[in-house]
Amino acid sequence: MVRNKRWMSLVILCTVLLVVAGCGNKEKPNNEGASDSNKPAAELRDVQVMLDWSANTNHTGLYAAKDLGYYEEEGLNVKIIQPGAGGSDALVASGKADFGVSYQESVTLARTQGVPLVSIAAVIQHNTSGFAAPVDRNIKKAADFEGKSYGGWGSPVEEAVMKSIMEKDNADVSKVKMINMGDADYFTAVKRDIDFAWIFYAWTGIEAELRGEKLDMIYVKDYSEALDYYTPVLVTSEKMINEDPELVKAFMRATAKGYDYAIKQPEEAAALLSKAVPELDKDLVLASQKWLSPLYQDDAPRWGEQKESVWKGYADWMFERKLLDKPLEASSAFTNDFLPDSP
C-alpha cells in the first residue's frame, strides 16, 4: 500500500465536511459485507464503519469482530464501508458514518481546523511506513535519496518528512526529483518512472517479499521519535462521544476483542479477512497478517492505547514545519476512555 492521495484528502477535508454537513439529512452511504444476525434485526443497532483505504490487514480486527459475532453480542449490526472520494474523516465528523479508520496526521490537521474528530484507538502502536526502493537503486540511508526520483502524491508533508530525515544525514532534499505518481502501482512505477516511494511495509513490503523483489526500507520512525506516530487510528466524532458514550464503549469492546483475536490467531484472522473480501490475494493477506499481528499491540499495555506524548510530538513537528496553522491541543485529539481493560 503506497501512501498516495492521503494528504490531498486532508487538504479537502474541511471543504468536504462543510458540504456534507450542509445537506442536513442522516442518509448514510451504501455499505458492503453486512453479516446475518443471530438476533432479530430490530434488536440490533445499525452502525457504520468507514475504512480509510481498500480492505487490508490494518482492518482485520474489524472483520474478525464482525464475523465472530462480537458486535452482535454488543447489540450492534456493524457494516464496514469502503471509503469514498472524500475519505472517512468528513463523514465521521458530520455524523454520516459512526466510526472510521483514519491517521494521526489527518486527525491533527482536522482538529487544528475546527473539525471535531477524536481518535479512540491506535490500530498499530508504531509507524510501519517508510521509504522503499529496489535494492539495485542502492538507497541504504536518507542521504542516498539525492539524485534519485521519488514517486509521491505532491503533498507538503512528503517533502517535509524527507527533508527532516535527510538533514540527519547532512543531505539536501532539493536534489531529489519529485514525481507525482498518482494511483500508479508501486511495482510498475519503480520499473518505469521512479527509484523509491513511501509505503506501508505490512502490505507493499510483504508483497515485494512474495514477489521475490528485494527492497531497501528506510522507516521514518528510525530517524525521528516525532515520526513514530499512530497510523492508522479509529475515530469518531465529539458529538458521538458526548451524546452516546455507551455506543462507543460497546463498539470498542467488540473491536478490541477482534484485534485481540487477530493478535493471538493471525492465520485464522487472515482467513476471516479473505472470506469477507475474497478479491484480496490470500497469500498476501496471510503473510501480511503474520507480520503485522505482533505489532498491533506491541509494547503497549493493551491494544489501542495512545500516549499524549506521541500526539504532541508529531503535532509539534508539523507546526514547526508550517504544516499546521496553529499548535494542537493534544489531549483533546484522542481518548483511551473507551478501551476495555481487557478484551
Residue pairs with C-beta under 8 A, 6 or more apart in sequence:
1 53
1 56
1 199
1 200
1 202
1 203
1 204
2 151
2 181
2 186
2 197
2 198
2 199
2 204
3 129
3 152
3 153
3 198
3 199
3 200
4 152
4 153
4 181
4 182
4 183
5 153
5 182
5 183
6 103
6 105
6 106
6 153
6 155
7 153
7 154
7 155
7 156
7 157
7 158
8 153
8 154
8 155
9 86
9 87
9 89
9 106
10 89
10 105
10 106
10 109
10 110
10 155
11 155
12 86
13 86
13 87
13 89
13 90
13 106
13 109
13 110
13 113
13 115
14 110
14 113
14 114
14 115
16 86
16 87
16 90
17 89
17 90
17 93
17 94
17 115
20 86
20 90
20 91
20 94
20 96
21 94
26 95
26 96
27 96
28 48
28 96
28 97
29 48
29 50
29 81
29 84
29 91
29 96
29 97
30 81
31 48
31 79
31 80
31 81
32 79
32 80
32 81
32 82
33 63
33 66
33 79
33 80
33 276
33 277
34 77
34 79
35 66
35 67
35 72
35 77
35 78
37 44
37 72
37 77
38 69
38 72
39 72
39 75
41 77
43 75
44 72
44 75
44 76
44 77
45 75
45 76
45 77
45 247
46 77
46 79
47 71
47 76
47 77
47 78
47 79
47 98
47 99
47 247
47 251
48 78
48 79
48 81
48 97
48 98
48 99
49 62
49 78
49 79
49 80
49 81
49 97
49 98
49 99
49 100
49 101
50 81
50 82
50 83
50 84
50 88
50 91
50 92
50 97
50 99
50 100
50 101
51 59
51 80
51 81
51 82
51 83
51 88
51 100
51 101
52 58
52 83
52 87
52 88
52 100
52 101
52 102
52 103
52 232
53 83
53 101
54 82
55 63
55 80
55 82
55 273
55 276
55 277
55 280
56 202
56 203
56 280
56 285
56 288
57 202
57 203
57 270
57 273
57 285
57 288
57 289
57 292
58 101
58 123
58 124
58 200
58 202
58 203
58 232
58 292
59 80
59 101
59 273
60 258
60 259
60 262
60 269
60 270
60 272
60 273
60 289
60 292
61 123
61 255
61 256
61 258
61 259
61 260
61 261
61 262
61 269
61 296
61 303
62 78
62 80
62 101
62 255
62 258
63 80
63 258
63 272
63 273
63 276
63 277
64 70
64 258
64 259
64 261
64 262
64 269
64 272
64 273
65 71
65 78
65 254
65 255
65 257
65 258
65 259
65 261
66 78
66 80
66 258
66 276
67 272
67 275
67 276
68 257
68 258
68 261
68 272
70 253
70 254
70 255
70 257
70 258
71 77
71 78
71 251
71 254
73 254
74 250
74 251
74 253
74 254
75 250
76 247
76 250
76 251
76 254
78 251
78 254
80 276
81 97
84 91
87 102
87 106
88 97
88 100
88 101
88 102
88 235
89 100
89 102
89 106
89 107
89 110
89 115
89 117
89 235
90 96
90 115
91 97
91 100
92 98
92 99
92 100
92 102
92 117
92 235
92 236
92 237
93 110
93 115
93 116
93 117
93 237
94 237
95 237
95 239
95 240
98 236
98 240
98 247
98 251
99 120
99 234
99 235
99 236
99 251
100 234
100 235
100 236
101 123
101 232
101 233
101 234
101 235
102 117
102 119
102 232
102 233
102 234
102 235
103 230
103 231
103 232
103 233
104 119
104 229
104 230
104 231
104 233
104 310
104 311
104 314
105 157
105 229
105 231
105 314
105 318
106 117
107 117
107 118
107 119
107 233
107 235
107 333
107 334
108 311
108 314
108 315
108 318
108 324
108 328
108 333
109 318
109 323
109 324
110 117
111 117
111 328
111 329
111 332
111 333
112 315
112 324
112 325
112 326
112 327
112 328
113 325
116 237
116 238
116 239
117 235
117 236
117 237
117 238
117 333
118 235
118 236
118 237
118 238
118 241
118 332
118 333
118 334
118 335
119 230
119 233
119 234
119 235
119 306
119 333
119 334
119 335
120 233
120 234
120 235
120 236
120 248
120 252
120 304
120 334
120 335
120 338
120 339
121 233
121 234
121 252
121 255
121 256
121 303
121 304
121 306
121 338
121 339
122 230
122 233
122 300
122 304
122 305
122 306
123 230
123 232
123 233
123 234
123 259
123 296
123 304
124 230
124 231
124 232
124 292
124 295
124 296
124 298
125 230
125 295
125 296
125 297
125 298
125 299
125 300
125 305
126 221
126 228
126 295
126 298
127 219
127 220
127 221
127 227
127 228
127 229
127 230
127 231
128 200
128 201
128 202
128 219
128 231
128 292
128 295
129 198
129 199
129 200
129 201
129 219
129 220
129 231
130 198
130 199
130 201
130 217
130 218
130 219
130 220
130 221
130 222
131 139
131 142
131 145
131 150
131 162
131 196
131 197
131 198
131 199
131 217
131 218
131 220
132 186
132 196
132 197
132 198
132 199
132 201
132 204
132 205
132 208
132 215
132 216
132 217
132 218
133 139
133 148
133 190
133 195
133 196
133 215
133 216
134 190
134 195
134 213
134 214
134 215
134 216
135 214
135 215
135 216
137 148
137 190
137 195
137 196
137 216
138 144
138 216
139 145
139 148
139 195
139 196
139 216
139 218
140 216
141 169
141 218
142 162
142 165
142 166
142 168
142 169
142 171
142 218
142 223
143 166
143 169
143 170
143 171
145 162
145 166
145 171
145 173
145 175
145 176
145 196
146 166
146 171
146 172
146 175
146 176
147 175
147 176
148 176
148 177
148 195
148 196
149 176
149 177
149 179
149 193
149 194
149 195
149 196
150 158
150 162
150 176
150 177
150 178
150 179
150 194
150 195
150 196
150 197
151 179
151 180
151 181
151 184
151 186
151 189
151 190
151 193
151 194
151 196
151 197
152 158
152 178
152 179
152 180
152 181
152 197
152 198
153 180
153 181
153 182
154 178
154 180
156 323
157 318
157 323
158 178
158 198
159 173
159 178
160 318
160 321
160 323
161 198
161 220
161 227
162 173
162 176
163 173
164 223
164 224
164 227
164 317
164 321
165 218
165 220
165 223
165 224
165 227
166 172
166 173
166 176
167 173
168 223
168 224
179 193
179 194
181 189
181 193
181 194
181 197
184 193
186 197
186 199
186 204
187 207
187 208
187 211
187 213
189 197
190 196
190 197
199 205
201 217
201 219
201 291
202 288
202 291
202 292
202 295
203 284
203 288
205 215
205 217
206 284
206 287
206 288
206 291
207 281
207 284
207 288
208 214
208 215
209 287
210 283
210 284
210 287
220 227
221 227
221 228
224 317
225 313
226 313
226 314
226 316
226 317
227 314
227 317
228 310
229 310
229 311
229 313
229 314
230 306
230 310
230 311
233 306
233 334
234 252
234 255
234 304
236 248
240 247
240 248
241 248
241 335
245 338
248 338
249 338
251 338
252 304
252 338
252 339
252 340
253 340
253 343
256 302
256 303
256 304
256 339
256 340
256 343
257 343
259 296
259 297
259 303
259 304
259 343
260 303
260 343
261 268
261 269
262 269
262 289
262 293
262 296
263 293
263 294
263 296
263 297
263 303
266 289
266 290
266 292
266 293
267 286
267 289
267 290
269 289
269 293
270 282
270 285
270 286
270 288
270 289
270 290
271 286
273 280
273 285
273 289
274 280
274 282
274 285
274 286
296 303
297 303
302 339
302 340
302 341
302 342
302 343
303 339
303 343
304 336
304 339
305 336
305 339
306 334
306 335
306 336
308 330
308 331
308 334
311 328
311 330
311 331
311 333
311 334
312 328
312 330
315 324
315 327
315 328
315 330
315 333
316 327
318 324
318 328
319 326
319 327
319 328
